[in-house]
Amino acid sequence: MGRLAIVKELSSHTLRPIVIGAGNGRTPSTGFSTAKLLLDKLTPKLTDYTLHDLRRTFATGLAKLGVTGTMIERCLNHTVPGVAGIYNRHAYAPEMAAAWKLWSHHVASLVKGRQLDT
């Protein structure tokens, strides 16, 4: 099954409890395996993927949308190495929010069957 089919299948479900919490949506998630199990339960046809496949698709998609590599690393919550990681303490919250919003619009456009104008 292709990536677009996976996105369309996942979009037919309410994912908010998985994204922001555990199974009941009220308590913090205890790990990625819990989220993966919940996704598999919601989408029994789509079990042949890992959460890293989703992260890879996200990172590649942001790059195609023009987001810088540095911002993609921040969105993936990767540790910034070297001098930049030591001295640059900016949290980049607004910039990451813009990247996530861009990704959200892109995914929504795919689900609706049209490409995002960039």
TIRO-2110 file (N, C-alpha, C; in Angstrom, 1 decimal):
// TIRO-2110
0.9, -1.2, 0.0, N, 1, A
0.0, 0.0, 0.0, CA, 1, A
0.9, 1.2, 0.0, C, 1, A
0.6, 2.2, -0.9, N, 2, A
1.4, 3.4, -1.0, CA, 2, A
1.2, 4.4, 0.2, C, 2, A
2.1, 5.4, 0.2, N, 3, A
2.0, 6.4, 1.3, CA, 3, A
0.7, 7.2, 1.3, C, 3, A
0.2, 7.5, 0.1, N, 4, A
-1.0, 8.3, 0.0, CA, 4, A
-2.2, 7.5, 0.6, C, 4, A
-2.2, 6.2, 0.2, N, 5, A
-3.3, 5.3, 0.8, CA, 5, A
-3.2, 5.2, 2.3, C, 5, A
-2.0, 5.2, 2.8, N, 6, A
-1.9, 5.2, 4.3, CA, 6, A
-2.4, 6.4, 4.9, C, 6, A
-2.1, 7.6, 4.3, N, 7, A
-2.5, 8.9, 4.8, CA, 7, A
-4.0, 8.9, 4.8, C, 7, A
-4.6, 8.5, 3.6, N, 8, A
-6.1, 8.5, 3.5, CA, 8, A
-6.7, 7.6, 4.5, C, 8, A
-6.2, 6.4, 4.7, N, 9, A
-6.8, 5.5, 5.7, CA, 9, A
-6.7, 6.1, 7.1, C, 9, A
-5.5, 6.6, 7.5, N, 10, A
-5.3, 7.2, 8.8, CA, 10, A
-6.2, 8.4, 9.0, C, 10, A
-6.5, 9.2, 7.9, N, 11, A
-7.3, 10.4, 8.1, CA, 11, A
-8.7, 10.1, 8.3, C, 11, A
-9.1, 8.9, 8.1, N, 12, A
-10.5, 8.6, 8.3, CA, 12, A
-10.8, 8.3, 9.8, C, 12, A
-9.8, 8.3, 10.6, N, 13, A
-9.9, 8.1, 12.1, CA, 13, A
-9.6, 9.3, 12.8, C, 13, A
-10.1, 9.4, 14.1, N, 14, A
-9.7, 10.4, 15.0, CA, 14, A
-8.4, 10.1, 15.6, C, 14, A
-7.3, 10.8, 15.3, N, 15, A
-6.0, 10.4, 15.8, CA, 15, A
-5.5, 11.2, 17.0, C, 15, A
-6.3, 12.2, 17.4, N, 16, A
-5.9, 13.1, 18.5, CA, 16, A
-5.5, 12.4, 19.7, C, 16, A
-6.2, 11.3, 20.2, N, 17, A
-5.7, 10.7, 21.4, CA, 17, A
-4.3, 10.0, 21.2, C, 17, A
-4.0, 9.6, 20.0, N, 18, A
-2.8, 8.9, 19.8, CA, 18, A
-1.7, 9.9, 19.7, C, 18, A
-1.9, 11.1, 19.1, N, 19, A
-0.9, 12.1, 18.9, CA, 19, A
-0.5, 12.7, 20.3, C, 19, A
-1.5, 13.0, 21.1, N, 20, A
-1.2, 13.8, 22.3, CA, 20, A
-1.3, 13.0, 23.6, C, 20, A
-1.7, 11.7, 23.5, N, 21, A
-1.7, 11.0, 24.7, CA, 21, A
-1.8, 9.5, 24.5, C, 21, A
-2.2, 8.8, 25.5, N, 22, A
-2.3, 7.3, 25.4, CA, 22, A
-3.7, 7.0, 24.9, C, 22, A
-4.1, 5.7, 25.1, N, 23, A
-5.3, 5.2, 24.5, CA, 23, A
-6.5, 6.0, 24.9, C, 23, A
-6.6, 6.6, 26.1, N, 24, A
-7.8, 7.3, 26.5, CA, 24, A
-7.7, 8.8, 26.2, C, 24, A
-6.6, 9.3, 25.7, N, 25, A
-6.4, 10.7, 25.4, CA, 25, A
-6.3, 11.7, 26.5, C, 25, A
-6.2, 11.1, 27.7, N, 26, A
-6.2, 12.0, 28.9, CA, 26, A
-4.8, 11.9, 29.7, C, 26, A
-4.1, 10.8, 29.4, N, 27, A
-2.8, 10.6, 30.1, CA, 27, A
-1.7, 10.6, 29.0, C, 27, A
-0.5, 11.0, 29.5, N, 28, A
0.6, 11.1, 28.5, CA, 28, A
1.0, 9.7, 28.0, C, 28, A
1.4, 9.7, 26.8, N, 29, A
1.9, 8.4, 26.2, CA, 29, A
3.2, 8.0, 26.9, C, 29, A
3.3, 6.7, 27.0, N, 30, A
4.5, 6.1, 27.7, CA, 30, A
5.5, 5.7, 26.7, C, 30, A
5.3, 5.8, 25.4, N, 31, A
6.3, 5.4, 24.5, CA, 31, A
5.7, 5.2, 23.1, C, 31, A
6.5, 5.0, 22.1, N, 32, A
6.1, 4.9, 20.7, CA, 32, A
5.4, 3.6, 20.5, C, 32, A
5.8, 2.5, 21.2, N, 33, A
5.1, 1.2, 21.0, CA, 33, A
3.6, 1.3, 21.3, C, 33, A
3.3, 2.1, 22.3, N, 34, A
1.8, 2.2, 22.6, CA, 34, A
1.1, 2.9, 21.5, C, 34, A
1.7, 4.0, 20.9, N, 35, A
1.1, 4.7, 19.8, CA, 35, A
1.0, 3.8, 18.6, C, 35, A
2.0, 3.0, 18.3, N, 36, A
2.0, 2.1, 17.2, CA, 36, A
0.9, 1.1, 17.3, C, 36, A
0.8, 0.5, 18.5, N, 37, A
-0.3, -0.5, 18.7, CA, 37, A
-1.7, 0.1, 18.5, C, 37, A
-1.9, 1.4, 19.0, N, 38, A
-3.2, 2.0, 18.8, CA, 38, A
-3.4, 2.3, 17.3, C, 38, A
-2.4, 2.8, 16.6, N, 39, A
-2.6, 3.0, 15.1, CA, 39, A
-2.9, 1.7, 14.4, C, 39, A
-2.2, 0.6, 14.8, N, 40, A
-2.5, -0.7, 14.2, CA, 40, A
-3.9, -1.2, 14.4, C, 40, A
-4.4, -0.9, 15.6, N, 41, A
-5.8, -1.3, 16.0, CA, 41, A
-6.8, -0.5, 15.2, C, 41, A
-6.5, 0.8, 15.0, N, 42, A
-7.4, 1.6, 14.2, CA, 42, A
-7.4, 1.3, 12.7, C, 42, A
-6.2, 0.9, 12.2, N, 43, A
-6.1, 0.6, 10.8, CA, 43, A
-5.5, -0.8, 10.6, C, 43, A
-6.3, -1.8, 10.7, N, 44, A
-5.8, -3.2, 10.6, CA, 44, A
-5.1, -3.5, 9.3, C, 44, A
-5.5, -2.8, 8.2, N, 45, A
-4.9, -3.1, 6.9, CA, 45, A
-3.5, -2.5, 6.7, C, 45, A
-3.1, -1.6, 7.7, N, 46, A
-1.9, -0.8, 7.5, CA, 46, A
-0.9, -1.1, 8.6, C, 46, A
-0.5, -2.4, 8.8, N, 47, A
0.4, -2.7, 9.9, CA, 47, A
1.9, -2.9, 9.4, C, 47, A
2.1, -2.8, 8.1, N, 48, A
3.4, -3.1, 7.6, CA, 48, A
4.2, -1.8, 7.4, C, 48, A
4.4, -1.0, 8.5, N, 49, A
5.2, 0.2, 8.6, CA, 49, A
5.7, 0.4, 10.0, C, 49, A
6.7, 1.2, 10.2, N, 50, A
7.2, 1.5, 11.5, CA, 50, A
6.9, 3.0, 11.7, C, 50, A
7.0, 3.5, 13.0, N, 51, A
6.9, 4.9, 13.2, CA, 51, A
8.1, 5.7, 12.6, C, 51, A
9.2, 5.0, 12.4, N, 52, A
10.3, 5.7, 11.8, CA, 52, A
10.0, 5.9, 10.3, C, 52, A
9.2, 5.1, 9.7, N, 53, A
8.7, 5.3, 8.3, CA, 53, A
7.9, 6.7, 8.3, C, 53, A
7.1, 6.9, 9.3, N, 54, A
6.3, 8.1, 9.3, CA, 54, A
7.2, 9.3, 9.5, C, 54, A
8.3, 9.2, 10.4, N, 55, A
9.2, 10.3, 10.6, CA, 55, A
10.0, 10.6, 9.4, C, 55, A
10.4, 9.5, 8.6, N, 56, A
11.2, 9.7, 7.4, CA, 56, A
10.3, 10.4, 6.3, C, 56, A
9.1, 10.0, 6.2, N, 57, A
8.2, 10.6, 5.3, CA, 57, A
8.0, 12.1, 5.6, C, 57, A
7.8, 12.4, 6.9, N, 58, A
7.6, 13.7, 7.4, CA, 58, A
8.9, 14.6, 7.0, C, 58, A
10.1, 14.1, 7.4, N, 59, A
11.3, 14.8, 7.1, CA, 59, A
11.5, 15.1, 5.6, C, 59, A
11.3, 14.0, 4.8, N, 60, A
11.4, 14.2, 3.3, CA, 60, A
10.4, 15.1, 2.8, C, 60, A
9.2, 15.0, 3.3, N, 61, A
8.1, 15.9, 2.8, CA, 61, A
8.4, 17.4, 3.2, C, 61, A
8.9, 17.6, 4.4, N, 62, A
9.2, 19.0, 4.7, CA, 62, A
10.3, 19.6, 3.8, C, 62, A
11.3, 18.7, 3.5, N, 63, A
12.4, 19.2, 2.7, CA, 63, A
11.8, 19.5, 1.3, C, 63, A
10.9, 18.7, 0.8, N, 64, A
10.3, 19.0, -0.5, CA, 64, A
9.5, 20.3, -0.5, C, 64, A
9.0, 20.6, 0.7, N, 65, A
8.2, 21.8, 0.8, CA, 65, A
9.0, 23.1, 1.1, C, 65, A
10.3, 22.9, 1.1, N, 66, A
11.2, 24.0, 1.3, CA, 66, A
11.7, 24.3, 2.7, C, 66, A
11.4, 23.5, 3.7, N, 67, A
11.8, 23.7, 5.0, CA, 67, A
13.3, 23.3, 5.1, C, 67, A
14.1, 24.1, 5.8, N, 68, A
15.5, 23.9, 6.0, CA, 68, A
15.8, 22.6, 6.8, C, 68, A
17.0, 22.1, 6.5, N, 69, A
17.4, 20.9, 7.2, CA, 69, A
17.5, 21.1, 8.7, C, 69, A
18.0, 22.3, 9.1, N, 70, A
18.1, 22.6, 10.5, CA, 70, A
16.7, 22.6, 11.2, C, 70, A
15.7, 23.2, 10.5, N, 71, A
14.4, 23.2, 11.1, CA, 71, A
13.7, 21.8, 11.1, C, 71, A
14.0, 21.0, 10.1, N, 72, A
13.5, 19.6, 10.1, CA, 72, A
14.1, 18.9, 11.3, C, 72, A
15.4, 19.0, 11.5, N, 73, A
16.0, 18.4, 12.7, CA, 73, A
15.3, 18.8, 14.0, C, 73, A
15.0, 20.1, 14.1, N, 74, A
14.4, 20.6, 15.3, CA, 74, A
13.0, 20.0, 15.4, C, 74, A
12.2, 19.9, 14.3, N, 75, A
10.9, 19.3, 14.3, CA, 75, A
10.9, 17.8, 14.7, C, 75, A
12.0, 17.2, 14.4, N, 76, A
12.2, 15.7, 14.7, CA, 76, A
12.7, 15.6, 16.2, C, 76, A
13.0, 16.7, 16.8, N, 77, A
13.5, 16.7, 18.2, CA, 77, A
14.9, 16.1, 18.3, C, 77, A
15.7, 16.2, 17.2, N, 78, A
17.0, 15.7, 17.3, CA, 78, A
17.9, 16.7, 18.0, C, 78, A
18.9, 16.2, 18.7, N, 79, A
19.9, 17.0, 19.5, CA, 79, A
20.7, 17.8, 18.5, C, 79, A
20.9, 19.0, 18.7, N, 80, A
21.8, 19.8, 17.8, CA, 80, A
23.2, 19.7, 18.3, C, 80, A
24.1, 19.2, 17.5, N, 81, A
25.5, 19.0, 17.9, CA, 81, A
26.4, 20.2, 17.9, C, 81, A
27.5, 20.1, 18.5, N, 82, A
28.5, 21.2, 18.4, CA, 82, A
28.2, 22.5, 19.1, C, 82, A
28.9, 23.5, 18.5, N, 83, A
28.7, 24.8, 19.1, CA, 83, A
27.3, 25.3, 19.1, C, 83, A
26.6, 25.1, 18.0, N, 84, A
25.2, 25.5, 17.8, CA, 84, A
24.3, 24.9, 18.9, C, 84, A
24.6, 23.7, 19.3, N, 85, A
23.8, 23.1, 20.4, CA, 85, A
24.1, 23.6, 21.8, C, 85, A
25.3, 24.1, 21.9, N, 86, A
25.8, 24.6, 23.2, CA, 86, A
25.3, 26.1, 23.4, C, 86, A
25.5, 26.9, 22.4, N, 87, A
25.4, 28.3, 22.5, CA, 87, A
24.0, 28.9, 22.1, C, 87, A
23.4, 28.2, 21.1, N, 88, A
22.1, 28.7, 20.6, CA, 88, A
21.0, 28.1, 21.4, C, 88, A
20.4, 28.9, 22.3, N, 89, A
19.3, 28.4, 23.2, CA, 89, A
17.9, 28.8, 22.7, C, 89, A
17.8, 29.3, 21.6, N, 90, A
16.5, 29.7, 21.0, CA, 90, A
15.7, 28.4, 20.9, C, 90, A
14.4, 28.4, 21.3, N, 91, A
13.6, 27.2, 21.3, CA, 91, A
13.0, 26.9, 19.9, C, 91, A
12.9, 27.9, 19.0, N, 92, A
12.4, 27.8, 17.7, CA, 92, A
10.9, 27.4, 17.6, C, 92, A
10.2, 27.7, 18.7, N, 93, A
8.8, 27.3, 18.7, CA, 93, A
8.0, 27.8, 17.6, C, 93, A
8.0, 29.2, 17.3, N, 94, A
7.2, 29.7, 16.2, CA, 94, A
7.6, 29.1, 14.8, C, 94, A
9.0, 28.9, 14.6, N, 95, A
9.4, 28.3, 13.4, CA, 95, A
9.0, 26.9, 13.2, C, 95, A
9.0, 26.1, 14.3, N, 96, A
8.6, 24.7, 14.2, CA, 96, A
7.1, 24.7, 14.0, C, 96, A
6.4, 25.5, 14.6, N, 97, A
4.9, 25.6, 14.5, CA, 97, A
4.6, 25.9, 13.0, C, 97, A
5.3, 26.7, 12.4, N, 98, A
5.1, 27.1, 10.9, CA, 98, A
5.4, 25.8, 10.1, C, 98, A
6.4, 25.1, 10.4, N, 99, A
6.7, 23.9, 9.6, CA, 99, A
5.7, 22.8, 9.8, C, 99, A
5.2, 22.6, 11.0, N, 100, A
4.2, 21.6, 11.3, CA, 100, A
2.9, 22.0, 10.6, C, 100, A
2.6, 23.3, 10.6, N, 101, A
1.3, 23.8, 9.9, CA, 101, A
1.4, 23.6, 8.4, C, 101, A
2.6, 23.9, 7.8, N, 102, A
2.8, 23.6, 6.4, CA, 102, A
2.6, 22.1, 6.1, C, 102, A
3.1, 21.2, 7.0, N, 103, A
3.0, 19.8, 6.8, CA, 103, A
1.5, 19.4, 6.9, C, 103, A
0.8, 20.0, 7.9, N, 104, A
-0.6, 19.7, 8.1, CA, 104, A
-1.4, 20.0, 6.8, C, 104, A
-1.2, 21.2, 6.3, N, 105, A
-1.9, 21.6, 5.1, CA, 105, A
-1.5, 20.7, 3.9, C, 105, A
-0.3, 20.3, 3.8, N, 106, A
0.1, 19.4, 2.7, CA, 106, A
-0.6, 18.1, 2.8, C, 106, A
-0.6, 17.5, 4.0, N, 107, A
-1.3, 16.2, 4.2, CA, 107, A
-2.8, 16.3, 3.9, C, 107, A
-3.4, 17.4, 4.4, N, 108, A
-4.8, 17.6, 4.1, CA, 108, A
-5.1, 17.7, 2.6, C, 108, A
-4.2, 18.4, 1.9, N, 109, A
-4.4, 18.5, 0.5, CA, 109, A
-4.3, 17.2, -0.2, C, 109, A
-3.4, 16.3, 0.3, N, 110, A
-3.2, 15.0, -0.3, CA, 110, A
-4.5, 14.1, -0.1, C, 110, A
-5.0, 14.3, 1.1, N, 111, A
-6.2, 13.5, 1.5, CA, 111, A
-7.4, 13.9, 0.6, C, 111, A
-7.5, 15.2, 0.3, N, 112, A
-8.5, 15.8, -0.5, CA, 112, A
-8.3, 15.6, -2.0, C, 112, A
-7.1, 15.0, -2.3, N, 113, A
-6.8, 14.7, -3.7, CA, 113, A
-6.3, 15.8, -4.6, C, 113, A
-5.7, 16.8, -3.9, N, 114, A
-5.1, 17.9, -4.7, CA, 114, A
-3.7, 18.3, -4.1, C, 114, A
-2.9, 18.7, -4.9, N, 115, A
-1.5, 19.1, -4.4, CA, 115, A
-1.6, 20.5, -3.7, C, 115, A
-0.7, 20.7, -2.8, N, 116, A
-0.5, 21.9, -2.1, CA, 116, A
0.2, 22.9, -3.0, C, 116, A
-0.3, 24.1, -3.1, N, 117, A
0.4, 25.1, -3.9, CA, 117, A
1.5, 25.7, -3.0, C, 117, A
2.8, 25.6, -3.5, N, 118, A
3.9, 26.1, -2.7, CA, 118, A
4.6, 27.1, -3.5, C, 118, A
END
